[in-house]
C-alpha cells in the first residue's frame, strides 16, 4: 500500500489510471513466468519513488512458486487491494 501511495504521489495523482500500464506489464510478466522482465519493471517503479526495494524480491530469482505468490501479492497491493482476515471481520 505504501508503494502504491508513493507511486501515485510521484505521478501527481490519487487514482490508479496513471499506473494501469505498469500493472498490466507486471501482470503479463507474471502470466508467462518472466522473472527478469517483472524485476526490471519493479526496479523502475522503485527507482521512480526513491523507496528501497524489499529483500523479498531477491527470492524471485530462486523459486518460481515464490515469484508467483509475491508477484500477485505485489500487484494486488498496487491495485489497492488489501487482505482482511475473516475472523477479524466477523468480530467487528
Backbone as XML, in Angstrom:
<?xml version="1.0"?>
<chain id="A" units="angstrom">
  <residue number="1" name="UNK">
    <atom name="N" x="0.832" y="-1.189" z="0.000"/>
    <atom name="CA" x="0.000" y="0.000" z="0.000"/>
    <atom name="C" x="0.878" y="1.254" z="0.000"/>
  </residue>
  <residue number="2" name="UNK">
    <atom name="N" x="1.970" y="1.205" z="0.761"/>
    <atom name="CA" x="2.871" y="2.352" z="0.814"/>
    <atom name="C" x="3.434" y="2.635" z="-0.573"/>
  </residue>
  <residue number="3" name="UNK">
    <atom name="N" x="3.806" y="1.561" z="-1.286"/>
    <atom name="CA" x="4.356" y="1.724" z="-2.631"/>
    <atom name="C" x="3.317" y="2.361" z="-3.546"/>
  </residue>
  <residue number="4" name="UNK">
    <atom name="N" x="2.098" y="1.908" z="-3.461"/>
    <atom name="CA" x="1.025" y="2.453" z="-4.302"/>
    <atom name="C" x="0.854" y="3.948" z="-4.058"/>
  </residue>
  <residue number="5" name="UNK">
    <atom name="N" x="0.727" y="4.328" z="-2.786"/>
    <atom name="CA" x="0.519" y="5.732" z="-2.445"/>
    <atom name="C" x="1.698" y="6.598" z="-2.867"/>
  </residue>
  <residue number="6" name="UNK">
    <atom name="N" x="2.903" y="6.092" z="-2.662"/>
    <atom name="CA" x="4.099" y="6.844" z="-3.039"/>
    <atom name="C" x="4.192" y="6.978" z="-4.553"/>
  </residue>
  <residue number="7" name="UNK">
    <atom name="N" x="3.873" y="5.910" z="-5.265"/>
    <atom name="CA" x="3.914" y="5.943" z="-6.728"/>
    <atom name="C" x="2.878" y="6.925" z="-7.282"/>
  </residue>
  <residue number="8" name="UNK">
    <atom name="N" x="1.680" y="6.878" z="-6.734"/>
    <atom name="CA" x="0.638" y="7.811" z="-7.180"/>
    <atom name="C" x="1.036" y="9.251" z="-6.883"/>
  </residue>
  <residue number="9" name="UNK">
    <atom name="N" x="1.617" y="9.478" z="-5.713"/>
    <atom name="CA" x="2.059" y="10.831" z="-5.351"/>
    <atom name="C" x="3.151" y="11.313" z="-6.303"/>
  </residue>
  <residue number="10" name="UNK">
    <atom name="N" x="4.087" y="10.412" z="-6.634"/>
    <atom name="CA" x="5.168" y="10.774" z="-7.555"/>
    <atom name="C" x="4.620" y="11.145" z="-8.930"/>
  </residue>
  <residue number="11" name="UNK">
    <atom name="N" x="3.504" y="10.531" z="-9.306"/>
    <atom name="CA" x="2.882" y="10.817" z="-10.595"/>
    <atom name="C" x="1.877" y="11.964" z="-10.503"/>
  </residue>
  <residue number="12" name="UNK">
    <atom name="N" x="1.682" y="12.511" z="-9.290"/>
    <atom name="CA" x="0.769" y="13.631" z="-9.105"/>
    <atom name="C" x="-0.680" y="13.254" z="-9.241"/>
  </residue>
  <residue number="13" name="UNK">
    <atom name="N" x="-1.040" y="12.051" z="-8.782"/>
    <atom name="CA" x="-2.406" y="11.569" z="-8.948"/>
    <atom name="C" x="-2.880" y="10.856" z="-7.681"/>
  </residue>
  <residue number="14" name="UNK">
    <atom name="N" x="-4.189" y="10.717" z="-7.561"/>
    <atom name="CA" x="-4.770" y="9.936" z="-6.471"/>
    <atom name="C" x="-5.515" y="8.719" z="-7.022"/>
  </residue>
  <residue number="15" name="UNK">
    <atom name="N" x="-5.590" y="8.615" z="-8.339"/>
    <atom name="CA" x="-6.270" y="7.499" z="-8.989"/>
    <atom name="C" x="-5.256" y="6.608" z="-9.684"/>
  </residue>
  <residue number="16" name="UNK">
    <atom name="N" x="-5.594" y="5.334" z="-9.804"/>
    <atom name="CA" x="-4.640" y="4.375" z="-10.366"/>
    <atom name="C" x="-4.590" y="4.353" z="-11.895"/>
  </residue>
  <residue number="17" name="UNK">
    <atom name="N" x="-5.298" y="5.249" z="-12.546"/>
    <atom name="CA" x="-5.279" y="5.244" z="-14.012"/>
    <atom name="C" x="-3.867" y="5.484" z="-14.551"/>
  </residue>
  <residue number="18" name="UNK">
    <atom name="N" x="-3.053" y="6.223" z="-13.816"/>
    <atom name="CA" x="-1.702" y="6.530" z="-14.286"/>
    <atom name="C" x="-0.734" y="5.355" z="-14.121"/>
  </residue>
  <residue number="19" name="UNK">
    <atom name="N" x="-1.132" y="4.336" z="-13.356"/>
    <atom name="CA" x="-0.233" y="3.174" z="-13.186"/>
    <atom name="C" x="-0.802" y="1.906" z="-13.807"/>
  </residue>
  <residue number="20" name="UNK">
    <atom name="N" x="-1.900" y="2.021" z="-14.509"/>
    <atom name="CA" x="-2.508" y="0.834" z="-15.130"/>
    <atom name="C" x="-1.578" y="0.152" z="-16.119"/>
  </residue>
  <residue number="21" name="UNK">
    <atom name="N" x="-0.823" y="0.938" z="-16.890"/>
    <atom name="CA" x="0.112" y="0.368" z="-17.851"/>
    <atom name="C" x="1.179" y="-0.462" z="-17.158"/>
  </residue>
  <residue number="22" name="UNK">
    <atom name="N" x="1.680" y="0.046" z="-16.041"/>
    <atom name="CA" x="2.690" y="-0.679" z="-15.264"/>
    <atom name="C" x="2.099" y="-1.962" z="-14.700"/>
  </residue>
  <residue number="23" name="UNK">
    <atom name="N" x="0.898" y="-1.872" z="-14.164"/>
    <atom name="CA" x="0.229" y="-3.048" z="-13.609"/>
    <atom name="C" x="0.009" y="-4.091" z="-14.702"/>
  </residue>
  <residue number="24" name="UNK">
    <atom name="N" x="-0.412" y="-3.653" z="-15.863"/>
    <atom name="CA" x="-0.643" y="-4.556" z="-16.990"/>
    <atom name="C" x="0.657" y="-5.247" z="-17.414"/>
  </residue>
  <residue number="25" name="UNK">
    <atom name="N" x="1.760" y="-4.497" z="-17.489"/>
    <atom name="CA" x="3.052" y="-5.087" z="-17.853"/>
    <atom name="C" x="3.510" y="-6.107" z="-16.812"/>
  </residue>
  <residue number="26" name="UNK">
    <atom name="N" x="3.320" y="-5.789" z="-15.534"/>
    <atom name="CA" x="3.690" y="-6.720" z="-14.466"/>
    <atom name="C" x="2.847" y="-7.993" z="-14.537"/>
  </residue>
  <residue number="27" name="UNK">
    <atom name="N" x="1.563" y="-7.832" z="-14.793"/>
    <atom name="CA" x="0.673" y="-8.982" z="-14.913"/>
    <atom name="C" x="1.079" y="-9.871" z="-16.087"/>
  </residue>
  <residue number="28" name="UNK">
    <atom name="N" x="1.441" y="-9.259" z="-17.202"/>
    <atom name="CA" x="1.904" y="-10.038" z="-18.350"/>
    <atom name="C" x="3.172" y="-10.822" z="-18.011"/>
  </residue>
  <residue number="29" name="UNK">
    <atom name="N" x="4.118" y="-10.178" z="-17.347"/>
    <atom name="CA" x="5.360" y="-10.858" z="-16.970"/>
    <atom name="C" x="5.071" y="-12.024" z="-16.030"/>
  </residue>
  <residue number="30" name="UNK">
    <atom name="N" x="4.132" y="-11.833" z="-15.103"/>
    <atom name="CA" x="3.748" y="-12.917" z="-14.184"/>
    <atom name="C" x="3.093" y="-14.069" z="-14.927"/>
  </residue>
  <residue number="31" name="UNK">
    <atom name="N" x="2.207" y="-13.744" z="-15.839"/>
    <atom name="CA" x="1.445" y="-14.796" z="-16.517"/>
    <atom name="C" x="2.320" y="-15.711" z="-17.365"/>
  </residue>
  <residue number="32" name="UNK">
    <atom name="N" x="3.446" y="-15.196" z="-17.862"/>
    <atom name="CA" x="4.346" y="-16.045" z="-18.646"/>
    <atom name="C" x="5.566" y="-16.498" z="-17.839"/>
  </residue>
  <residue number="33" name="UNK">
    <atom name="N" x="5.613" y="-16.124" z="-16.554"/>
    <atom name="CA" x="6.703" y="-16.551" z="-15.686"/>
    <atom name="C" x="8.037" y="-15.895" z="-15.992"/>
  </residue>
  <residue number="34" name="UNK">
    <atom name="N" x="8.003" y="-14.675" z="-16.528"/>
    <atom name="CA" x="9.220" y="-13.971" z="-16.892"/>
    <atom name="C" x="9.718" y="-13.138" z="-15.711"/>
  </residue>
  <residue number="35" name="UNK">
    <atom name="N" x="10.520" y="-13.772" z="-14.870"/>
    <atom name="CA" x="11.027" y="-13.130" z="-13.654"/>
    <atom name="C" x="11.877" y="-11.907" z="-13.991"/>
  </residue>
  <residue number="36" name="UNK">
    <atom name="N" x="12.710" y="-12.046" z="-15.000"/>
    <atom name="CA" x="13.624" y="-10.954" z="-15.348"/>
    <atom name="C" x="12.872" y="-9.690" z="-15.753"/>
  </residue>
  <residue number="37" name="UNK">
    <atom name="N" x="11.858" y="-9.845" z="-16.593"/>
    <atom name="CA" x="11.086" y="-8.683" z="-17.038"/>
    <atom name="C" x="10.306" y="-8.076" z="-15.870"/>
  </residue>
  <residue number="38" name="UNK">
    <atom name="N" x="9.724" y="-8.925" z="-15.043"/>
    <atom name="CA" x="8.988" y="-8.456" z="-13.866"/>
    <atom name="C" x="9.905" y="-7.620" z="-12.973"/>
  </residue>
  <residue number="39" name="UNK">
    <atom name="N" x="11.101" y="-8.142" z="-12.697"/>
    <atom name="CA" x="12.043" y="-7.443" z="-11.822"/>
    <atom name="C" x="12.507" y="-6.129" z="-12.449"/>
  </residue>
  <residue number="40" name="UNK">
    <atom name="N" x="12.676" y="-6.102" z="-13.750"/>
    <atom name="CA" x="13.074" y="-4.873" z="-14.437"/>
    <atom name="C" x="12.023" y="-3.784" z="-14.223"/>
  </residue>
  <residue number="41" name="UNK">
    <atom name="N" x="10.769" y="-4.146" z="-14.352"/>
    <atom name="CA" x="9.680" y="-3.187" z="-14.162"/>
    <atom name="C" x="9.623" y="-2.745" z="-12.697"/>
  </residue>
  <residue number="42" name="UNK">
    <atom name="N" x="9.742" y="-3.692" z="-11.785"/>
    <atom name="CA" x="9.711" y="-3.379" z="-10.353"/>
    <atom name="C" x="10.841" y="-2.410" z="-9.999"/>
  </residue>
  <residue number="43" name="UNK">
    <atom name="N" x="12.018" y="-2.660" z="-10.543"/>
    <atom name="CA" x="13.155" y="-1.785" z="-10.251"/>
    <atom name="C" x="12.900" y="-0.369" z="-10.760"/>
  </residue>
  <residue number="44" name="UNK">
    <atom name="N" x="12.294" y="-0.248" z="-11.921"/>
    <atom name="CA" x="11.954" y="1.086" z="-12.447"/>
    <atom name="C" x="10.959" y="1.793" z="-11.544"/>
  </residue>
  <residue number="45" name="UNK">
    <atom name="N" x="9.964" y="1.034" z="-11.085"/>
    <atom name="CA" x="8.942" y="1.608" z="-10.200"/>
    <atom name="C" x="9.584" y="2.108" z="-8.914"/>
  </residue>
  <residue number="46" name="UNK">
    <atom name="N" x="10.425" y="1.290" z="-8.314"/>
    <atom name="CA" x="11.055" y="1.697" z="-7.059"/>
    <atom name="C" x="12.022" y="2.855" z="-7.265"/>
  </residue>
  <residue number="47" name="UNK">
    <atom name="N" x="12.735" y="2.874" z="-8.355"/>
    <atom name="CA" x="13.649" y="3.990" z="-8.631"/>
    <atom name="C" x="12.893" y="5.301" z="-8.788"/>
  </residue>
  <residue number="48" name="UNK">
    <atom name="N" x="11.702" y="5.236" z="-9.354"/>
    <atom name="CA" x="10.926" y="6.457" z="-9.570"/>
    <atom name="C" x="10.338" y="7.008" z="-8.276"/>
  </residue>
  <residue number="49" name="UNK">
    <atom name="N" x="10.250" y="6.179" z="-7.244"/>
    <atom name="CA" x="9.664" y="6.634" z="-5.978"/>
    <atom name="C" x="10.693" y="6.809" z="-4.874"/>
  </residue>
  <residue number="50" name="UNK">
    <atom name="N" x="11.920" y="6.437" z="-5.124"/>
    <atom name="CA" x="13.015" y="6.548" z="-4.163"/>
    <atom name="C" x="12.832" y="5.671" z="-2.925"/>
  </residue>
  <residue number="51" name="UNK">
    <atom name="N" x="11.956" y="4.670" z="-3.008"/>
    <atom name="CA" x="11.816" y="3.696" z="-1.922"/>
    <atom name="C" x="12.815" y="2.566" z="-2.134"/>
  </residue>
  <residue number="52" name="UNK">
    <atom name="N" x="13.205" y="1.908" z="-1.044"/>
    <atom name="CA" x="14.099" y="0.762" z="-1.158"/>
    <atom name="C" x="13.330" y="-0.457" z="-1.640"/>
  </residue>
  <residue number="53" name="UNK">
    <atom name="N" x="13.972" y="-1.239" z="-2.489"/>
    <atom name="CA" x="13.360" y="-2.484" z="-2.947"/>
    <atom name="C" x="13.446" y="-3.499" z="-1.804"/>
  </residue>
  <residue number="54" name="UNK">
    <atom name="N" x="12.315" y="-4.089" z="-1.400"/>
    <atom name="CA" x="12.336" y="-5.070" z="-0.320"/>
    <atom name="C" x="13.194" y="-6.291" z="-0.677"/>
  </residue>
  <residue number="55" name="UNK">
    <atom name="N" x="13.849" y="-6.841" z="0.308"/>
    <atom name="CA" x="14.707" y="-8.014" z="0.115"/>
    <atom name="C" x="13.942" y="-9.214" z="-0.439"/>
  </residue>
  <residue number="56" name="UNK">
    <atom name="N" x="12.648" y="-9.281" z="-0.171"/>
    <atom name="CA" x="11.844" y="-10.412" z="-0.642"/>
    <atom name="C" x="11.868" y="-10.557" z="-2.157"/>
  </residue>
  <residue number="57" name="UNK">
    <atom name="N" x="12.079" y="-9.481" z="-2.860"/>
    <atom name="CA" x="12.134" y="-9.569" z="-4.316"/>
    <atom name="C" x="13.316" y="-10.409" z="-4.787"/>
  </residue>
  <residue number="58" name="UNK">
    <atom name="N" x="14.353" y="-10.506" z="-3.990"/>
    <atom name="CA" x="15.508" y="-11.340" z="-4.334"/>
    <atom name="C" x="15.101" y="-12.812" z="-4.402"/>
  </residue>
  <residue number="59" name="UNK">
    <atom name="N" x="14.123" y="-13.190" z="-3.597"/>
    <atom name="CA" x="13.646" y="-14.575" z="-3.587"/>
    <atom name="C" x="13.046" y="-14.981" z="-4.935"/>
  </residue>
  <residue number="60" name="UNK">
    <atom name="N" x="12.571" y="-14.006" z="-5.717"/>
    <atom name="CA" x="12.028" y="-14.303" z="-7.042"/>
    <atom name="C" x="13.048" y="-15.037" z="-7.900"/>
  </residue>
  <residue number="61" name="UNK">
    <atom name="N" x="14.282" y="-14.705" z="-7.713"/>
    <atom name="CA" x="15.330" y="-15.269" z="-8.554"/>
    <atom name="C" x="15.623" y="-16.726" z="-8.205"/>
  </residue>
  <residue number="62" name="UNK">
    <atom name="N" x="15.151" y="-17.194" z="-7.075"/>
    <atom name="CA" x="15.445" y="-18.541" z="-6.608"/>
    <atom name="C" x="14.321" y="-19.538" z="-6.863"/>
  </residue>
  <residue number="63" name="UNK">
    <atom name="N" x="13.084" y="-19.090" z="-6.768"/>
    <atom name="CA" x="11.966" y="-20.031" z="-6.737"/>
    <atom name="C" x="10.769" y="-19.479" z="-7.519"/>
  </residue>
  <residue number="64" name="UNK">
    <atom name="N" x="10.297" y="-20.216" z="-8.501"/>
    <atom name="CA" x="9.169" y="-19.777" z="-9.345"/>
    <atom name="C" x="7.856" y="-19.685" z="-8.569"/>
  </residue>
  <residue number="65" name="UNK">
    <atom name="N" x="7.648" y="-20.576" z="-7.589"/>
    <atom name="CA" x="6.420" y="-20.511" z="-6.797"/>
    <atom name="C" x="6.375" y="-19.238" z="-5.960"/>
  </residue>
  <residue number="66" name="UNK">
    <atom name="N" x="7.513" y="-18.900" z="-5.385"/>
    <atom name="CA" x="7.603" y="-17.662" z="-4.613"/>
    <atom name="C" x="7.392" y="-16.469" z="-5.527"/>
  </residue>
  <residue number="67" name="UNK">
    <atom name="N" x="7.927" y="-16.543" z="-6.727"/>
    <atom name="CA" x="7.746" y="-15.478" z="-7.720"/>
    <atom name="C" x="6.260" y="-15.225" z="-7.951"/>
  </residue>
  <residue number="68" name="UNK">
    <atom name="N" x="5.513" y="-16.274" z="-8.186"/>
    <atom name="CA" x="4.082" y="-16.116" z="-8.452"/>
    <atom name="C" x="3.356" y="-15.567" z="-7.226"/>
  </residue>
  <residue number="69" name="UNK">
    <atom name="N" x="3.637" y="-16.126" z="-6.070"/>
    <atom name="CA" x="2.950" y="-15.715" z="-4.835"/>
    <atom name="C" x="3.217" y="-14.238" z="-4.501"/>
  </residue>
  <residue number="70" name="UNK">
    <atom name="N" x="4.482" y="-13.860" z="-4.438"/>
    <atom name="CA" x="4.830" y="-12.486" z="-4.098"/>
    <atom name="C" x="4.449" y="-11.530" z="-5.231"/>
  </residue>
  <residue number="71" name="UNK">
    <atom name="N" x="4.591" y="-11.982" z="-6.452"/>
    <atom name="CA" x="4.265" y="-11.139" z="-7.592"/>
    <atom name="C" x="2.806" y="-10.735" z="-7.615"/>
  </residue>
  <residue number="72" name="UNK">
    <atom name="N" x="1.925" y="-11.711" z="-7.430"/>
    <atom name="CA" x="0.493" y="-11.390" z="-7.417"/>
    <atom name="C" x="0.132" y="-10.556" z="-6.196"/>
  </residue>
  <residue number="73" name="UNK">
    <atom name="N" x="0.751" y="-10.831" z="-5.057"/>
    <atom name="CA" x="0.502" y="-10.026" z="-3.858"/>
    <atom name="C" x="0.934" y="-8.577" z="-4.087"/>
  </residue>
  <residue number="74" name="UNK">
    <atom name="N" x="2.088" y="-8.397" z="-4.725"/>
    <atom name="CA" x="2.576" y="-7.048" z="-5.043"/>
    <atom name="C" x="1.596" y="-6.335" z="-5.969"/>
  </residue>
  <residue number="75" name="UNK">
    <atom name="N" x="1.127" y="-7.044" z="-6.978"/>
    <atom name="CA" x="0.166" y="-6.454" z="-7.915"/>
    <atom name="C" x="-1.140" y="-6.073" z="-7.233"/>
  </residue>
  <residue number="76" name="UNK">
    <atom name="N" x="-1.610" y="-6.929" z="-6.356"/>
    <atom name="CA" x="-2.846" y="-6.609" z="-5.633"/>
    <atom name="C" x="-2.663" y="-5.360" z="-4.779"/>
  </residue>
  <residue number="77" name="UNK">
    <atom name="N" x="-1.495" y="-5.222" z="-4.170"/>
    <atom name="CA" x="-1.208" y="-4.019" z="-3.392"/>
    <atom name="C" x="-1.175" y="-2.776" z="-4.259"/>
  </residue>
  <residue number="78" name="UNK">
    <atom name="N" x="-0.560" y="-2.883" z="-5.435"/>
    <atom name="CA" x="-0.536" y="-1.738" z="-6.349"/>
    <atom name="C" x="-1.935" y="-1.373" z="-6.817"/>
  </residue>
  <residue number="79" name="UNK">
    <atom name="N" x="-2.760" y="-2.379" z="-6.957"/>
    <atom name="CA" x="-4.130" y="-2.156" z="-7.424"/>
    <atom name="C" x="-5.004" y="-1.584" z="-6.312"/>
  </residue>
  <residue number="80" name="UNK">
    <atom name="N" x="-4.529" y="-1.635" z="-5.061"/>
    <atom name="CA" x="-5.286" y="-1.058" z="-3.955"/>
    <atom name="C" x="-6.035" y="-2.071" z="-3.125"/>
  </residue>
  <residue number="81" name="UNK">
    <atom name="N" x="-5.816" y="-3.353" z="-3.380"/>
    <atom name="CA" x="-6.481" y="-4.388" z="-2.601"/>
    <atom name="C" x="-5.790" y="-4.549" z="-1.257"/>
  </residue>
  <residue number="82" name="UNK">
    <atom name="N" x="-6.515" y="-5.104" z="-0.317"/>
    <atom name="CA" x="-5.925" y="-5.433" z="0.978"/>
    <atom name="C" x="-6.623" y="-6.660" z="1.527"/>
  </residue>
  <residue number="83" name="UNK">
    <atom name="N" x="-5.898" y="-7.383" z="2.365"/>
    <atom name="CA" x="-6.420" y="-8.609" z="2.951"/>
    <atom name="C" x="-7.037" y="-8.297" z="4.295"/>
  </residue>
  <residue number="84" name="UNK">
    <atom name="N" x="-8.251" y="-8.756" z="4.494"/>
    <atom name="CA" x="-8.896" y="-8.594" z="5.785"/>
    <atom name="C" x="-9.249" y="-9.982" z="6.284"/>
  </residue>
  <residue number="85" name="UNK">
    <atom name="N" x="-8.677" y="-10.343" z="7.404"/>
    <atom name="CA" x="-8.905" y="-11.659" z="7.996"/>
    <atom name="C" x="-10.406" y="-11.813" z="8.298"/>
  </residue>
  <residue number="86" name="UNK">
    <atom name="N" x="-10.983" y="-12.902" z="7.848"/>
    <atom name="CA" x="-12.422" y="-13.127" z="8.030"/>
    <atom name="C" x="-12.794" y="-13.149" z="9.506"/>
  </residue>
  <residue number="87" name="UNK">
    <atom name="N" x="-11.924" y="-13.704" z="10.353"/>
    <atom name="CA" x="-12.202" y="-13.764" z="11.788"/>
    <atom name="C" x="-12.298" y="-12.350" z="12.353"/>
  </residue>
  <residue number="88" name="UNK">
    <atom name="N" x="-11.357" y="-11.493" z="11.984"/>
    <atom name="CA" x="-11.386" y="-10.114" z="12.461"/>
    <atom name="C" x="-12.607" y="-9.371" z="11.932"/>
  </residue>
  <residue number="89" name="UNK">
    <atom name="N" x="-13.006" y="-9.674" z="10.702"/>
    <atom name="CA" x="-14.164" y="-9.018" z="10.098"/>
    <atom name="C" x="-15.454" y="-9.394" z="10.848"/>
  </residue>
  <residue number="90" name="UNK">
    <atom name="N" x="-15.553" y="-10.659" z="11.274"/>
    <atom name="CA" x="-16.744" y="-11.110" z="11.984"/>
    <atom name="C" x="-16.842" y="-10.499" z="13.370"/>
  </residue>
  <residue number="91" name="UNK">
    <atom name="N" x="-15.685" y="-10.189" z="13.984"/>
    <atom name="CA" x="-15.666" y="-9.624" z="15.329"/>
    <atom name="C" x="-16.103" y="-8.166" z="15.353"/>
  </residue>
  <residue number="92" name="UNK">
    <atom name="N" x="-16.057" y="-7.485" z="14.213"/>
    <atom name="CA" x="-16.388" y="-6.048" z="14.173"/>
    <atom name="C" x="-17.847" y="-5.789" z="14.271"/>
  </residue>
</chain>
